[in-house]
Amino acid sequence: MNVRVGQGFDIHPWSDDADRPLVLGGVVLPGQRGLAGHSDADVVAHAVADALLGAAALGDIGTHFPDTDARWQGADSLTLLHDVVALVRAEGWSIGNVDTTVVLEAPRLAPHKAAMEERLAAVVGAAVSVKAKRAEGLGALGRGEGVACFAVALLLR
């Protein structure tokens, strides 16, 4: 059996657009300020996509969906993740699981974790875990300037 592991990371600052929704793991968190970005700025979906692409040695999300391409303006990141999963599977890989850690001071993700895991797993076709951690006041994330996500993916062939 051939096994590969990939690591993904994404980070976005908060948006100044009061009408922009916060989307994390494909779930809209109501009443929260959104993140700035070319697509919907879903840092969780982006980190998962990068972990999968990295494990399959297929580049990164910016290679496949560059922010210089108007086609991806405001794109639903779960759609992008769906395309990444198709690329990975086309190379003969199956996805074992994905593990994520979201780093943010607020809002609390506990009420949304199960929905995020379900949405992501439905697209990935494997178990996806979502954990939330605070930066404990350290650095830009600790000052609440944005949200970051780390992801690890296991591929099997």
Disulfide bonds with the S-S distance in Angstrom:
none
